[in-house]
């Protein structure tokens, strides 16, 4: 028995002793009294005992403790029920995840890796910038056991115009130079830019295109077109449908198809642990 339990027990015994003593005194008084209406006396005695007990319980704090404990249990039950509902809703949303495809998705790492991490990202998000470095390290250290699929989730409310245009620019890089060019663009963009809608896209986008060897005129023409807008919008819709509410939003998928949601730029150790858990899934 710990100290808290012992103290509470002693207090309860002391309280009960006082209440019992008060009741005995009242009963003794009533037994010695002569009255014409015994029923009325009994009723009055019950009321007096009740009032005495309630008074003792209030003064000892027992009522407050009981009420607090009851409220605490109620809150915990509500929290548990809410968490259960959230898990069920998350599982339902995750079931809608679009399957990863080599022809449709930008994949880094071994295409046949048993574990897949699907990331929905915003090029203007500072947390995505941090998570990008984490994911590069994880893929490089996975020995072919992890592949990373990058999808777009530009948050228009936070990063109007720029995030979407940067996503389109990365697709233009892929159009002109393949998936390798996409990843070169993404790596360089996160290295160069300050995030949070402070990027000078008119200067930075052509600079990156030039650095990774893309044709200047063709890149500018692609960027001015709208042919990649639909892809970016579809990725964002998929992110929201699968439960994404912010960036980065990721889903780790095991070989058996079990999915582990991952919200935010979690530390390397946390992501690695989830990836290992997915690897062990049969």
C-alpha positions, 0 to 999 in steps of 0.5 A: 500500500503506497503513502497516498492510499494509506493516508486516504484510508486513515482519513476515511476511518476517522471520518466514519468514526465521527459519523458513527459516534454522532449517530449513536448519540442521536439514537441514545437521545431518542431512546430516552425521550418520550413522545406521543407520536413515535413515527414523527420522532423517528422521521425527525431522527432520520433527518438529524442523522442525515444532516449530521452525516452530510455535515461531517462528510462535507467538513472532512472533504469526503464529498468533494473527493467523491465528486472529483473522483466521479468527474475524473472517471467520467472524463476518462471514459469520454476521452477513451470513447473519443480516442476509439472513435478517432482510431476507427475514423482514421482506419476508415480514411486510411483505407482510401489511400491511393495505391503507390504506383511507379508510373504515377508516384515519385519514388525514392529508394528500392521500388520493391522495398517491403515498407513504403512511406507515402508523404504528402508535403508542401514545399513552403512548409518549414516542417516538411523541409526538416522532414525531407532531410529525415526521410533522405537519411532513413531511405539511405540507411534502410538497405533497400527495405524502405521506399519513399513516395512523395505527393503534393499537399500545398496548403493554400490558406497558409502559403497561397500561390507559391506552394502550388506553383512550386509543386507544379515546378517540381512536376515540370522538372519530372516531365523534362528530366524524369523522376531523378530530376524531380528528386534533384529539384526537391532536394535543392529547393529545400536546401535553398529556400526559407519556407513560410511563403518567403521564397522568391519563386521568380528567381529560385525556380529558374535557378534550380532548373538551370542547376539540375540541367533542365532546358530553360525555355521548356521549363518556363513554358511548362511552368506557365501552363496548367497541365500539372495543376490537376495532378497537384490537386488530386494529390491534395484531395488524396491527402485530405481523404486519408486524414491529412490536416496539415503537413507533412502528413505521412502513411507508413504501409507494411508489405501486408498492407497495414498502415501507420499514420504519421502526422508532422515532422516526427524525429528520426528515431520515431519514424525509424521505430514505426518503419521497423514495426511495419517491417516486422508486420507479417 
